[in-house]
Amino acid sequence: MAVYVGIDVHKKYCQAALMNDNGRVLQELRFDNNSEGATSLVTLARTVDSHVKAVVEPSANFWIRIYDQLENEGVEVKLSNPLRTKAIAEARIKTDRIDAKTLAYLLRSDLVAESYVPT
């Protein structure tokens, strides 16, 4: 079992959706785009299950600190390729909450189009 976390990143905040193995959204939340915000997200996710997987949708270079902090916390994290992900998950209505849920669903289904992240 795992917790799947979809994260839509913005300059000052991120929107996240936590989903279980059955595709049920467990929690939706907004958190600050900083290390403390990412740590609180991981802490929350680990109350459900210790195995946390996350996907981050980048926005400019605002995704870097969230991605790095998730990795430091031991989360299996992927960076979605926004151009290729949009081709899979086009939606007529786009909001941060819908994007986060869609990312979590794609991660759970192993359909994330990943971008390369250098070390």
N, C-alpha and C positions, 0 to 999 in steps of 0.2 A: 504494500500500500504506500501511497505517496500523496503529498499535497502539491498541486500544480498552481503556480502563481503567474499570472499575466500582469505585466507592468507597462503602463503607458507613461512615458517620461516627458516632463516639461521642465522649463528652466527652474522654477521655484518649488514645484510639487510633482508628485507622481500619483497616478491612480492605479490601484491594484485590485485584482479579483483572485480569491483563493477558491480552488475547486478540488473536489475529491475524485477518487477513481471512477465513481459512477457518473461524473459530469455534473454533480450538484454544486452550485455556487454556495460556499460556506460563509464567505464574508467578502464585502466590498469596502474598500477604505481609501482614503487619500492621506498621503504622508509627505513630509518635507523631503525635498531632494537633497539629502545630505546623509552622512554616515549614520547618524543617530536614527534617522527615519528608516533606513534600510535595516538596521539592527532590530528596531522595534517590529518591523514587518516579519523578519525571520523568527523572532521570539514568539509572535502570535501564531505563525504557521506551525511552529514546532509544538504548540500546545495540542494540535490536531494529530500530527505525525512527525517523527524525527527525520523522515526522508523528504526533503523539500527540493522541488525542481522549479526553476523560474525561467521565464523568457522576458527579455527587455526589448521594447520597441524604441529605437534610438530617436533622438531629436537633437540636431546639431551635435555638440559634444557634451551635452548635459547628461548623457547616459553613463559616462565613464565612471564617475564616483559611485553610482549605484551598482554597476556591474562589478567593480573592484571590491566593494564592501560585501556584496553577496558571495563572491568567491572566497573572500577572507573568512566569512562565516561558515564555509563548507557547503554552500548551496551549489547544486548542479545547475549552472546558468548558461543560457544561450542568448545570443544577440540576433534578433530577427532582421532579415533583410527587408526594409520597408517596401521596396518596389515589388519584390517577388511575393511578399506576404499579402499585399493589397490584391494581387491577382488571385490569390486563394480565398481571401476573406473580404471580398468587396461587399459593402453594405450600403443600402440606400440612406440609412440614418446613421450618422457617425457622431458618437459622443465618447468622452474619455472612458466612461463606465462600460459602454458597449465594446470599445477597443480592448480594454483590459480583459473582459470576459472572453472575447474572441481569441485573444492571445493564449489565455489559459486553456481554452478548448483545443486549439491547434497543438499546443504543447502536449496535452493529455493524449491526443490522437497521433502524436509523432508526425505532424504535418508542418512544422516550422521550417521555413526557408531561412537558413542561417547565413549570417555574415561572418567573415573571418575576423577574429580578434587577435592581434599580435600580442606577444608576451611583453 
